[in-house]
Amino acid sequence: MERICVFCGSSAGSRPEYHAVTEALGAELARRKIGLVYGGGKVGLMGILADSVLKNGGEAMGVIPENLMAREVGHKKLTKLHVVGSMHERKALMADLSDAFVALPGGFGTFEEFCEIVTWSQLGLHAKPCGILNVLGYYSPLLAMFDHAVRERFLKPENRALVLERDTVSELLRALEEWRPSPVEKWLDRKRL
């Protein structure tokens, strides 16, 4: 993996552990020479993550819409900052630049971005691993909802399996590295290209 896209909050959250794990992820990405792709913000977990990557000598690439840049939430010290016209362009470029996707704690934007990228995987628009770093069980209710959707037959078990979840940075990065797409996903991804 050359680059991992991380979706995370523009808030730092209420617990110091969210900050600590975010810093640890940034440091580990830099140590492994894996570039960061993220939403380009300087606030909340987004800013903490980018600062950690940069402080540890890594590559931090942001993708931010013009309207958010105009509100001065864009991080101006990144390796590269792409300013795009819309949220749709942002998500498409982030997906194209990345080899894997991770969700840290966050709000509606984080939930939406992660669920959309998993949906793209389900539809065969990409064959890249998608993982949740379940800090302090933050995502346990969402993961339980995914399991409920399987039981109620709105979600196939093989599509539920597209969401990797781990409790620590090292476990999640290992799971992303070891993940292999099914032959169907590989075929669909080649057809898209």
Summary of the structure (lengths in Angstrom):
residues: 193
radius of gyration: 15.9
end to end distance: 18.5
largest distance: 46.8
contacts: 642
relative contact order: 0.15
helix: 51%
strand: 18%
